Each structure stands twice: as structure tokens, then as C-alpha cells.
Amino acid sequence: MLRILRLLVKEVFYTVLLILGVTALLSFLFRLMPGTISFEKNWLNEYLKLLQRLFTFNFGVSPVSGLNINQVVFPAFKNTFILTFGAILISVIISVPIGIFSAYRSFRGISWPLTMFSYIVSSIPVFFLGYLVIYLFTRYSNFIPIYSATLENKRQLLAYILPILVLGLGNDSVSEFVRIISDELSRVMSMDYVVASKARGESVIRSSIVEGILIPLVTIIFSRIPFLIGGAIIVEYVFNWPGMGRLAFQSTLNRDLPVLVVIAFLSVLFVRGGMIIKDIILGFIIPQEM
């Protein structure tokens, strides 16, 4: 328990340093940009007020739109979280069985075309796959699968599911999950203790599930979060998904700098929170590494 607490303190310290660095850089760059927003002459005083708003989660009012930033950002953050978590789930559901089957069959038989399928799907650009899905649904179902609050329940559910599927398939997570799981599982299955378990008649997969599947899967899932957020920005724009990516794009066009700072702050918390969860999970699985 003490090791976990020490790990949490270290990760929180690094997260605070990252937030200070990112927000300070953004605040300084925004002051250099031409625009209609007025800044205080004392940059340090203004920056300290910004940190107070961020760390108290009282983001204030946007000087551009006049809306409460909390009421704008948190619903968008929730939608981005749903999109990212759903995409990770789709990638895991598809890639884990293929990776296990490829390692168990040594890329013989049907495991080879399945692995090739994962690489081909992952090589499709996410924006192209998104527009292709929209084109196919528009052509053959007379329904444009773009999110809108006015859609009826069934179509709104479809407009929710399709972006998750596109992001889960279109980013390169599927092929990377398959490659890492198959490589790690093949390595573990050739180790002495697994061979001995096989000789005793035990299941090879069961003997190597922790080291060959669980540990690499946990590591790669949380390390993919920043890349998934980058892909989510494109998917949100293509499908009109009301998330942080689309909000950041609109705020950039409107030069709504306070909203952009809040989006960067929440993105850092999201990414670093995922890394902290990863370290805690790995700490319970392999406590000697903590």
C-alpha cells in the first residue's frame, strides 16, 4: 500500500508540472497573438488567476460567446470520453482474439488472413473511413449518420455507435494490439514454466494469460489514449460529434482562447489520469515493479 501511495504522489507531481508547463506556454503564446481579447499588463498575476480558475474547476465565462465555460466544456468532455472509451473497447474486442489465435496457431491457417485483415483495416485513414461510412449509409439507407439532438431515438443511437466503430477500427490500435499480444504471447508460451505446464496437461493460454496478454494489453491501452484523442478530433468533426475536438476546432476559429486553455487542461488530466491508472493496475499485477 505504501508503494502505491508513493507512486500516486510521484505521478500527481508530474501531472501538476505538466499542467503548469502547458498552461504557461499557452498563456504566453495567446498574449502574442493578435485579437480582441484584452490581457492584464502583469502576466504573472493573470497567470495565477488562470491557475486558480483551473484548479478549482470554476472556469468562468467565455469572453467571446458569453457562455459559462463549465456548461460548455464538461458535456463535450463526457462525449469525448464516451467516444474514446468505446473505440478502445472495439479495438480490444477485435484484436485480442486475433492476437491470441495468431500466437497459438503461429500464423498458420486462418490466423494469417485475420492478422492481415487487422493491418489492412488499421491502415485506412480515419477521416476516409468516416466519410466512406457516411456515404454508404446515405446511399443505401437514405439516412445521414451525423449526430443531431433532434434525431429520433433509433437514428440517434446509430449516430452514436458509428463514430465509435470508425475510431475503433480506423486508428492503428487494432494492428498494434494484435502485433504486441501475438509477440508477447508467443514469447511467453515458449518459456520453461509454460512448457512445463503444457507437459502436465494444463492450458497453455491459462498459464500465460497474465504475462502474455494482460500486462501488454494494459500497457498498450493506456499508452494509446493520446493518439486516440487525436483521432477523435477528426471523427468528431466528420460526424458532427459534440465532443472536445469539435469544440476546440470551433473555439480556434472563434479565437475563444479561455475555452482552448480549459480544453488543454482537461486533456492533460485525461491523459495523465490514464497513465496513473495504468501504473496502479500494473502495480497490483506485478508488485515487484513498483
N, C-alpha and C positions, 0 to 999 in steps of 0.2 A: 504493500500500500504506500509506503514511503517513496518507493521508486516511481510509482505512478504520479504521486504528488509532485515530486521533483521534475518529472517530465512535463507535467502541466505548467508548472511555473516557468520552465525554460521556454516552452512553446508560446505561452502567453506573452512573455517578454519579447520574443522575436516578432510576434504579431504586432505588438504596440510599436516597436521600432519600424516595422514595415509601414504601418499606418501613418506614423509621423513623417517618414520619408516621402511617401506617395502624396499625402495631402499638402506637405510643404512645397513639393515640386509643382503640383497643380496650382496651388495658390499663387506661387511666384510667376508661373507662366501665364496665368489668367491676367495678372496685373500688366503684363507686357502686351497683351492682345488689345487691339482697338475695339471699342464697343461702347454701349450706352450705360453700362453698369459703373457706378462710381465707387471708388475704394477710399479707405482711410489713408492718410499720409503715413501713419505709423503701421508698417507691415506686420511687425511682431504683435502689436495689440490686436490687430484684425485677425491674425492667425490664431491667437489664443482664444478669441471669441468663437472662431470656427471650430476649434477643438472642443470647446465646451458644448457647442450645439451637437457635435457628432457623438461624443461620448455619453451625453445624456439622452441621445436619440430624440431630441427636440430640434428638428431640422429647420424650423421656421417657415417662412413664406417665400415663394419664388418671386423675385422682383420682375420677372418677365410675364408670367401668366397670372400672378396674384393668387395662386392656389397654395394651400397648405402642402408642403413637400411630403410630410408623413403620409397624407392621404393619397398622394400620387405614387410614391416610391414603393411602399410596402405591398400594395396589391400587385404591382409589377414584379417585385422580388418574389412573391409567392408563386406567380405564374412561371417565372424563370426556374424556380426550384422544382416545380412540377415537371416542366419540360426536361430539365437536366436529369433529375432522378428517374423519370420514365425512360429516357434514352439509355441511361446506364443499365436499367433493368432489361430493356430489349436486347442490348448488346450482350449481356451476361447470359440470358436465356438462349440466344443463338450460338454464342461462341463456346461456352463451357462444354456442351455435349460434343461439338465438333472437335475441340481440343482433346478431350478425353478419348474419343473414338480414334482420332489420328494417332495419339500416343500408344494406345492399346493395340491398334492394328498396324502400326509402323508405316502409315501412309500406303497401305495396300487396299485393294478393292475399292469400295465406295468412299473410304475416308479421303482418298486423294481428290476426287471431284468436289467433295464437300469443302475441303480446305481451299481449293481453287475458287470455289464459289464465294467463300468468305473474303478472299483477297480481291476478287472482281467487284463485289458489292462495295467494299471499303474504298476502292479506287475511284468510285463515282463521286464527283464534286457534290457537296450537299445542296448547293443552290440549283444545280442541274436536276438532281433527283427531285427536289421540291417542285420546280416548275413542271417536270415530267408528270408527277403525281397530280398536280392541279390540272394539267392538260387532259390527262386520261379521264379523270373524274368529270371534268367539264364536258368532254366529248361524248362519253358513254352514259352518263347519269343526269345530264342537264343540271348539275349542281356544282357550284364553285366552292371547293372546300377551304374557304377563307373564314377565319373566326370573325364573328359578329355577335354582339349581345342580343340582337333581335332575331337570331335564328331559332327555329323550333328545336325541341329537346334532342331528337334523334340526329338532326344535322349538326347541332352544336356539339354533341358528343363526338361525331365523326370529325368535325373541325378541330377537336381537342386531340383525338387519337392520331390523326395523320401526321402532324408535325413531330410528335414523339417518335413515330415509326421512322420518319425520314431522318431525324437526327440520330436515332439509334443505329440505323443502317448506313447512313451516308458518311458519317465520320469514320476514321480508320481504327476505331476501337475494336471492332469485331475481329479484324485480321490480327491486330496486336494481341488481343486476348487469346485467340487461337494459337498464335505462334508461341507466346510465353507459356501457356498452360501445357501445350504439347511438348515443348522443350524441357520444361521443369519436370513434368510428369515422367517423360522418358528417362531423364537423368535419375530421378528417384527410384523408378522401377528397376533400374539396373544396379542399385546399391545392395550391399550384402544382406542387410536386415530385411529388405523386401523380398529378395530371392529366397531367404530362409523361410519367410512367411509363406511364400508360394509353395515351397517344398513341403511345408506342413499342411498344405491344402487350404490355406486361408486365401481370402480375396486380395488380389494384388492392389486393386483400386482402393479398398478399405485400408490397407496397410500404408498407403502413400497419400491419402487424401489431404492430410494436414500440410505436409511439407511440399507435396507436388501440386496441389490445387488451391487450398485455402490461403496459404501465405502469399504466393504470387498473385492470386486474384485480388486479395485485399490491397496489396501494394499497388497494383496497376490501376484499380478502380479509382482510388483517391488521387493518384497522380494524373489521371486523365481529366479531372474536373476543370482545370483552366482551359484545356483545349476544347472541352465540350461547351464551355461558356462562349468561347469564340465562335464555334459553330452555331450555337443557339442564337447569336445575334443575327446571322444570316437567315436562319429558319424563321425567326420572329418577324423579320422584315418580309420574307416571301409569303408567309401565311397570315400576316397581319396579327400575329400573336401578341397579346398585350403584356409583354414582359419588359425586363430591364434593357435588353438590347435595342428594342424598338424605341423605348423611352429615351435611351442615350442618343440614338440617331436623331430623334426629333429635337431633343434638347441641344444637340450640336448645331442643328440648322437654326434654331431659335436663339442660340447663344445664351442659353439658360445655364450659366456657369455654376450656381449653387446646386442645382439638381445633378449636374455632372460630378461634382465633388462627392455628393452623397452616394451616387451610384458606384463610384470608385471605392468609397469607404465600405459599402456593403459587399462589394465584390471581393475585397481583401478579406473581410470577415468570413465570407462564404468559402473561399479557397483555403485559408489558413485553418478554419474550423474543420474542414475535411481532412487536412493533414494531421491535426491533433487527434481526431477520431481514429485515423489510421494507426498512429503511433500507440494509442491506448489499446486498440484491438490486437495489434502485433505484440504489445507488451504482455497481454494475457495469454496469447498463443505461445510465444517464446519469451518467457520472463527473463531468461539469461541475457537477452539482447538489450534490456532496458538499463 
